[in-house]
Every structure is written in structure tokens, then in C-alpha cells.
Amino acid sequence: MIFWVIMAVLAASVSLSVLMPLYRTRQVERRLAEQEMSVYRDQLGEIDRDVDRGLIAGSEAEAARNEIARRLIKADQAKSTDAVGLRSERPRQVAAVLAVVGLPVAAVGLYLLVGSPGLPDAPLAARLAAQPEQQDTAALIARVENHLAANPDDAEGWRIIAPVYVRMGRHDEAATAYRHLVRLLGSNAERETALGEALVRASGGSLTAEAKEAFDRAAALDPQMVGPRFYLALGLGQSGDTEGAVTALQSLIDDSPPNAPWLVSVREVMARLESVDAPPQPGPTADDIEAAGEMAADDRAAMIEGMVAQLASRLESEPDDAEGWARLVRSYMVLGRPDDARAALDQARSALDGDEDKLAMVEAEAQASGLSE
């Protein structure tokens, strides 16, 4: 009700501003014309601001600009008119009736067509306190998740939510989503690769058995696809087959265009794998971890933590050991300590500053281990 009262007041004000000049002589109209021209210029600026805020459409804004421009020209003509006289009463009366009745009706009709009179207000304090983007995204994800819980065979829902999980770092959920997509839409190279990548990220950079199976299927469907070949080569390196990993990566380089964007990462990983001539350094190796599997949980954890601590201590006195830094980063990631892994990477960058080859080795290990900036 208050809204319509305000609208009535505004309509009456506009009508009066139009009617008042009709009851004045041309000489008075000429003086008022200057004021009207200023108002019309302000209205033109207001239309531009309304367009920027999305309150009116472009076509409506253009129509309003034309109308205001017409009135501006008319006001300018009145200003330059020297003749002074009275208007006939009948035209003024007709114009008055049209203005009083027509303008409010037209304004209300236009607002009902393009406006939202029932839209509730949004208090400034509430808008400032909220974080709309985060709240909207969380609400959208929850809505899709609720829908998928009730409709697990909706492939479109899984297709929408899977990349969202990846961007949010929820890799276990992403892997589940891609499993559903493979189940519902069938296996293809893209879906199998996406599933494998989600599984690798969920495991902290390790190529699990399920991830390897997914990449094997992708490679069988598209032997030239880069992703499966790269991750399968990483898997060979992680399993100890350094020669096989280097051969696979070199084959990938040979089959790639000279300026392919993935070649930088591939060469970095090759540099790390080819640095196997360095003598073994303290740190948890694959044999150490396998032996630890036979120990009690507390003893196993203590053994691994001790090896990692020993490696970190040694690197303080031998900071130029790139292989040691790479192993330390990988060990922290395996232990579920990404903050320590990131700190170790920062230390390696400082220690190896100026030696691009060694630094590339550590950076490649961080990337392969799933460490994000």
C-alpha cells in the first residue's frame, strides 16, 4: 500500500511539473525552459545509470532517451522564442487532462510490465553481512546433491556436479561422480581420464590400482590422448620402473607438437626421473614403507615420522640436494601434511635458487604429489 501511495505522489509531482508551464505565458515558459533542460539532461544521465545497473532494458532506455531528447528540443525552442502571448484555453485544458490522466496510467502500466512491485526489500546491513557468491554456490551444490541422492541415475546432475567437486578440491566426491557418469553414459576416453585424475588427486598424487585401470581404459579408447599416457608414465616411475617411465614420457614428447603446453611438465618429470644416479639418501623408500606395513600402527607411524624428520634435518646441512627436497615433499604429502610439504617446497626454492634443473625436479615432484599452491 505504501508503495502505491509513493507512486501516486510521484505521478502527481510529474504531472504538475508538466501542467504548470501550460498556464504560463511564452515569456514565462522561456525562463522555465532553462530549468526543464537541466532536468532533462539529468534524466538522460539517470537512464544511463539505470542501464548500467540493469534496471531497464536497452530498447526501453533508447525509447526513454528519444522521448527526453524530444522534450529537450522543445524546451530549447521555447527558450529561443521571443513572442509573448497567451495560449488558448481549450488546448491547455486538453493537454492538462491528458497529462493528469495519461502520464500516471502510462507509468503504472510500464512498471507493471517491466517492474517487480512484489519484490521484498533487501536491507543494506543484511546484504553487507552476507557473502552472496559463497552462499549461492553452497546452496546450489546442496540442491544438486539432494536431487542426486533421490535420483542417482540422473546423468546430467552428475555431469554438472563432477567438475564443481574438482574445483573445490573434493576429489573423493569427484571420483564418485565420474564413476556414476561412466556407469550411466558408458566408458569413453574423456570420462575415464577424468575419473583417473580425480582418483590420483584423492590419493595425494599416487597412481592407485583403480586409477591405473581407468587410464588403461582411456588409453585403449584413445591411444594418442595425452592425459592417460602422462599419468601411466608417472605410475611406472612411482613403481620403480624409471627406465620404462622415461621411455613412455619420451614417446609422449615425440608425438606432441613442438609448442604443446604440456611439454614443460613432461620434461620436468623426466628430469626428476633421470636423476637416479644420485646415491640413496635417508628417507622413507618403497621398501621402508613395505616393511612398515608389517609393524604395529604406532610403531609404523613412529618409524616413518622418524625417517622424515631425519631427512628434514639432513637437508638443513645439505640444502643443495634436490632429490632430498623432492623426497621430503612427497613424504609429507603421503603423511597427509600438505602444509609441511608446502613449507618444504618454499625452503627448496630458496635453497636451489639459481639452479633451474634442480628446482624443476622438486617442482615436478610437488606437482606429481598433488601439492597445490
Phi, psi and omega per residue, in radians:
M1 nan -0.773 3.127
I2 -1.038 -0.684 -3.133
F3 -1.023 -0.811 -3.098
W4 -1.220 -0.549 3.056
V5 -1.094 -0.774 3.108
I6 -1.083 -0.737 3.109
M7 -1.054 -0.722 3.140
A8 -1.115 -0.735 3.128
V9 -1.099 -0.777 3.131
L10 -1.108 -0.734 3.130
A11 -1.103 -0.739 3.118
A12 -1.106 -0.687 3.139
S13 -1.113 -0.771 3.126
V14 -1.122 -0.743 -3.139
S15 -1.064 -0.758 3.126
L16 -1.109 -0.693 -3.140
S17 -1.120 -0.451 3.090
V18 -1.487 -0.647 -3.053
L19 -1.297 -0.665 -3.044
M20 -0.954 -0.754 3.123
P21 -1.114 -0.418 -3.113
L22 -1.180 -0.369 -3.103
Y23 -1.783 0.300 3.119
R24 -2.039 2.810 3.079
T25 -1.311 2.940 3.130
R26 -1.069 -0.609 3.141
Q27 -1.116 -0.722 3.098
V28 -1.205 -0.671 3.125
E29 -1.053 -0.626 -3.140
R30 -1.131 -0.662 3.097
R31 -1.193 -0.697 3.126
L32 -1.236 -0.425 -3.094
A33 -1.025 -0.633 3.128
E34 -1.078 -0.735 3.112
Q35 -1.158 -0.726 -3.139
E36 -1.101 -0.701 -3.141
M37 -1.085 -0.658 3.094
S38 -1.125 -0.725 3.123
V39 -1.095 -0.768 -3.093
Y40 -1.146 -0.623 3.091
R41 -1.135 -0.709 3.085
D42 -1.095 -0.661 3.127
Q43 -1.136 -0.659 3.073
L44 -1.065 -0.739 3.080
G45 -1.129 -0.637 3.140
E46 -1.161 -0.636 3.096
I47 -1.094 -0.743 3.110
D48 -1.061 -0.717 3.122
R49 -1.181 -0.645 3.103
D50 -1.126 -0.655 3.099
V51 -1.129 -0.753 3.134
D52 -1.080 -0.637 3.136
R53 -1.452 -0.059 3.113
G54 1.347 0.340 -3.101
L55 -1.398 -0.472 3.095
I56 -2.355 2.683 -3.120
A57 -1.378 2.893 -3.098
G58 -1.106 -0.728 -3.135
S59 -1.130 -0.703 3.118
E60 -1.160 -0.679 3.114
A61 -1.114 -0.696 3.141
E62 -1.133 -0.721 3.119
A63 -1.112 -0.720 3.130
A64 -1.146 -0.703 3.117
R65 -1.078 -0.716 3.135
N66 -1.096 -0.747 -3.124
E67 -1.119 -0.772 -3.136
I68 -1.174 -0.672 3.099
A69 -1.088 -0.686 3.111
R70 -1.066 -0.785 -3.140
R71 -1.160 -0.609 3.131
L72 -1.132 -0.730 3.110
I73 -1.132 -0.726 3.140
K74 -1.094 -0.731 3.117
A75 -1.119 -0.669 3.125
D76 -1.154 -0.646 3.091
Q77 -1.140 -0.709 3.117
A78 -1.094 -0.633 -3.126
K79 -1.134 -0.609 -3.067
S80 -1.569 -0.009 -3.135
T81 -1.442 2.229 -3.117
D82 -1.623 -0.440 -3.090
A83 -1.158 2.464 3.132
V84 -2.128 2.284 3.113
G85 -2.997 3.034 -3.141
L86 -1.685 2.479 3.055
R87 -1.355 2.686 3.059
S88 -1.174 2.604 -3.053
E89 -1.185 -0.728 -3.057
R90 -1.062 -0.850 3.098
P91 -1.036 -0.656 3.127
R92 -1.143 -0.689 -3.135
Q93 -1.169 -0.757 3.110
V94 -1.074 -0.791 3.128
A95 -1.101 -0.633 3.135
A96 -1.120 -0.802 -3.137
V97 -1.086 -0.799 3.138
L98 -1.066 -0.707 -3.116
A99 -1.193 -0.811 -3.086
V100 -1.139 -0.701 -3.069
V101 -1.585 -0.816 -2.997
G102 -1.235 -0.764 -3.082
L103 -1.094 -0.856 3.111
P104 -1.072 -0.709 3.130
V105 -1.098 -0.767 3.130
A106 -1.129 -0.719 -3.126
A107 -1.121 -0.786 3.134
V108 -1.119 -0.761 3.131
G109 -1.059 -0.749 3.128
L110 -1.120 -0.717 -3.127
Y111 -1.176 -0.706 3.101
L112 -1.111 -0.490 -3.130
L113 -1.344 -0.763 -3.026
V114 -1.989 -0.191 -3.084
G115 -1.619 -3.059 3.130
S116 -2.390 1.349 -3.094
P117 -1.146 -0.421 -3.128
G118 -1.578 0.040 -3.112
L119 -1.232 2.166 3.130
P120 -1.200 2.713 -3.139
D121 -1.308 2.759 3.115
A122 -2.080 1.745 -3.102
P123 -0.978 2.476 -3.098
L124 -1.077 -0.714 -3.105
A125 -1.070 -0.733 -3.138
A126 -1.169 -0.670 -3.141
R127 -1.192 -0.634 3.135
L128 -1.240 -0.608 -3.106
A129 -1.300 -0.461 -3.076
A130 -1.495 2.861 3.027
Q131 -2.097 1.513 -2.959
P132 -0.984 -0.749 -3.065
E133 -1.084 -0.815 -3.107
Q134 -1.158 -0.768 -3.106
Q135 -1.130 -0.717 -3.122
D136 -1.152 -0.740 3.131
T137 -1.117 -0.801 3.138
A138 -1.083 -0.721 3.137
A139 -1.148 -0.694 3.117
L140 -1.123 -0.787 3.129
I141 -1.081 -0.775 3.128
A142 -1.064 -0.676 -3.138
R143 -1.136 -0.769 3.121
V144 -1.140 -0.723 3.139
E145 -1.097 -0.738 3.097
N146 -1.092 -0.702 3.116
H147 -1.113 -0.761 -3.117
L148 -1.221 -0.524 3.082
A149 -1.097 -0.621 3.127
A150 -1.552 -0.355 -3.104
N151 -2.340 1.243 -3.054
P152 -1.175 -0.190 3.136
D153 -1.723 0.260 3.105
D154 -1.487 1.684 -3.087
A155 -1.109 -0.624 -3.120
E156 -1.106 -0.677 3.101
G157 -1.095 -0.761 3.112
W158 -1.156 -0.613 3.135
R159 -1.145 -0.602 -3.141
I160 -1.292 -0.759 -2.979
I161 -1.407 -0.446 -3.053
A162 -1.032 -0.953 -3.141
P163 -1.149 -0.448 3.083
V164 -1.147 -0.766 3.084
Y165 -1.036 -0.705 -3.128
V166 -1.086 -0.818 -3.122
R167 -1.127 -0.513 -3.136
M168 -1.487 -0.087 -3.121
G169 1.400 0.239 3.125
R170 -1.626 1.281 -2.944
H171 -1.283 -0.538 3.067
D172 -1.090 -0.797 3.109
E173 -1.144 -0.623 3.101
A174 -1.097 -0.748 3.117
A175 -1.075 -0.723 3.094
T176 -1.059 -0.752 3.138
A177 -1.088 -0.752 -3.130
Y178 -1.220 -0.541 3.035
R179 -1.059 -0.768 3.115
H180 -1.103 -0.674 3.137
L181 -1.127 -0.724 3.091
V182 -1.114 -0.708 -3.134
R183 -1.145 -0.722 -3.013
L184 -1.510 -0.664 -3.048
L185 -1.839 -0.122 -3.128
G186 1.628 2.913 -3.082
S187 -1.512 2.269 2.914
N188 -2.469 2.979 -3.015
A189 -1.077 -0.694 -3.097
E190 -1.163 -0.805 -3.105
R191 -1.175 -0.714 -3.137
E192 -1.145 -0.686 3.109
T193 -1.140 -0.761 3.123
A194 -1.087 -0.697 3.095
L195 -1.105 -0.801 -3.134
G196 -1.086 -0.742 3.139
E197 -1.120 -0.706 3.111
A198 -1.103 -0.685 3.136
L199 -1.181 -0.681 3.104
V200 -1.102 -0.791 3.138
R201 -1.142 -0.682 -3.137
A202 -1.138 -0.485 -3.128
S203 -1.614 0.157 3.126
G204 1.352 0.386 3.085
G205 1.849 -0.055 -3.139
S206 -1.550 2.495 3.098
L207 -1.485 1.709 3.141
T208 -1.290 2.951 3.140
A209 -1.069 -0.740 3.138
E210 -1.147 -0.681 3.111
A211 -1.120 -0.734 3.122
K212 -1.085 -0.699 3.116
E213 -1.098 -0.704 3.123
A214 -1.131 -0.762 3.120
F215 -1.184 -0.618 3.075
D216 -1.073 -0.748 3.119
R217 -1.140 -0.715 3.121
A218 -1.106 -0.744 3.140
A219 -1.138 -0.620 3.109
A220 -1.186 -0.611 -3.136
L221 -1.352 -0.587 3.139
D222 -2.507 1.545 -3.040
P223 -1.066 -0.361 -3.094
Q224 -1.673 -0.001 -3.114
M225 -1.189 2.302 -2.987
V226 -1.212 -0.821 -3.026
G227 -0.935 -0.971 -3.134
P228 -1.027 -0.705 -3.122
R229 -1.128 -0.696 -3.132
F230 -1.149 -0.845 -3.083
Y231 -1.213 -0.606 3.087
L232 -1.164 -0.619 3.057
A233 -1.144 -0.728 3.066
L234 -1.036 -0.699 3.124
G235 -1.081 -0.667 3.086
L236 -1.083 -0.748 3.114
G237 -1.120 -0.701 3.141
Q238 -1.179 -0.503 3.128
S239 -1.471 -0.051 3.106
G240 1.791 -0.096 -3.140
D241 -1.540 1.285 -3.073
T242 -1.120 -0.736 -3.116
E243 -1.088 -0.780 3.126
G244 -1.121 -0.654 3.126
A245 -1.145 -0.777 3.141
V246 -1.106 -0.724 3.121
T247 -1.079 -0.765 -3.141
A248 -1.127 -0.706 3.141
L249 -1.199 -0.673 3.107
Q250 -1.121 -0.663 3.088
S251 -1.103 -0.687 3.103
L252 -1.123 -0.707 3.105
I253 -1.110 -0.755 -3.117
D254 -1.100 -0.572 -3.086
D255 -1.543 -0.045 -3.055
S256 -1.706 2.657 3.024
P257 -1.086 2.673 -3.068
P258 -1.019 -0.570 -3.080
N259 -1.842 0.376 -3.130
A260 -1.054 2.341 -3.050
P261 -1.156 -0.406 -3.103
W262 -1.434 -0.133 -3.077
L263 -1.144 -0.540 3.121
V264 -1.057 -0.842 3.139
S265 -1.133 -0.712 -3.123
V266 -1.090 -0.770 -3.120
R267 -1.188 -0.615 3.105
E268 -1.108 -0.767 3.117
V269 -1.125 -0.690 3.102
M270 -1.076 -0.721 3.126
A271 -1.049 -0.687 3.127
R272 -1.195 -0.734 -3.107
L273 -1.211 -0.563 -3.092
E274 -1.388 -0.119 3.134
S275 -1.577 0.733 -3.089
V276 -1.507 -0.009 -3.135
D277 -1.345 -0.271 3.137
A278 -1.132 2.495 3.140
P279 -1.140 2.666 3.132
P280 -1.007 2.432 -3.136
Q281 -2.062 2.703 3.122
P282 -1.026 2.489 -3.130
G283 2.623 2.764 -3.093
P284 -1.220 1.941 3.078
T285 -1.580 3.097 3.112
A286 -1.084 -0.694 3.116
D287 -1.129 -0.694 3.117
D288 -1.047 -0.779 -3.099
I289 -1.197 -0.653 3.110
E290 -1.122 -0.721 3.108
A291 -1.160 -0.606 -3.139
A292 -1.167 -0.407 -3.131
G293 -1.121 -0.364 -3.128
E294 -1.570 -0.050 -3.087
M295 -1.652 2.910 3.037
A296 -1.136 2.708 -3.043
A297 -0.995 -0.819 -3.110
D298 -1.128 -0.768 3.138
D299 -1.134 -0.671 -3.138
R300 -1.124 -0.800 3.138
A301 -1.096 -0.716 -3.130
A302 -1.133 -0.673 -3.133
M303 -1.139 -0.813 -3.113
I304 -1.156 -0.770 3.120
E305 -1.055 -0.670 3.128
G306 -1.134 -0.731 3.115
M307 -1.116 -0.735 3.138
V308 -1.137 -0.737 3.112
A309 -1.093 -0.694 3.121
Q310 -1.117 -0.719 3.121
L311 -1.117 -0.782 3.134
A312 -1.078 -0.686 3.139
S313 -1.157 -0.722 -3.128
R314 -1.131 -0.631 -3.113
L315 -1.185 -0.359 3.079
E316 -1.147 -0.570 3.133
S317 -1.686 -0.264 3.116
E318 -2.250 1.132 -3.013
P319 -1.239 -0.148 -3.132
D320 -1.587 0.147 -3.122
D321 -1.494 1.644 -3.096
A322 -1.140 -0.682 3.132
E323 -1.090 -0.676 3.108
G324 -1.120 -0.750 3.100
W325 -1.094 -0.724 3.123
A326 -1.078 -0.739 3.134
R327 -1.163 -0.642 -3.137
L328 -1.147 -0.774 3.105
V329 -1.044 -0.808 -3.122
R330 -1.103 -0.711 -3.116
S331 -1.114 -0.760 3.109
Y332 -1.071 -0.697 3.139
M333 -1.152 -0.705 3.101
V334 -1.099 -0.616 -3.140
L335 -1.396 -0.013 -3.138
G336 1.293 0.589 -3.128
R337 -2.122 1.212 -3.068
P338 -1.116 -0.539 3.123
D339 -1.135 -0.741 3.091
D340 -1.157 -0.638 3.110
A341 -1.114 -0.714 3.134
R342 -1.159 -0.681 3.108
A343 -1.135 -0.705 3.100
A344 -1.109 -0.684 3.110
L345 -1.105 -0.720 3.106
D346 -1.105 -0.708 3.107
Q347 -1.112 -0.696 3.138
A348 -1.119 -0.686 3.127
R349 -1.081 -0.687 3.114
S350 -1.227 -0.731 -3.080
A351 -1.229 -0.591 -3.051
L352 -1.805 0.253 -3.141
D353 -1.016 2.170 -3.125
G354 1.808 -0.306 3.099
D355 -1.893 1.582 -3.007
E356 -1.122 -0.640 -3.111
D357 -1.134 -0.823 -3.136
K358 -1.167 -0.719 -3.141
L359 -1.138 -0.639 3.102
A360 -1.084 -0.621 3.117
M361 -1.087 -0.804 -3.122
V362 -1.183 -0.745 3.126
E363 -1.062 -0.711 3.134
A364 -1.130 -0.681 3.114
E365 -1.144 -0.711 3.114
A366 -1.071 -0.741 3.127
Q367 -1.146 -0.781 -3.132
A368 -1.139 -0.500 -3.133
S369 -1.443 -0.086 3.105
G370 1.539 0.294 -3.142
L371 -1.399 2.161 3.110
S372 -1.867 2.659 -3.130
E373 -1.251 nan nan
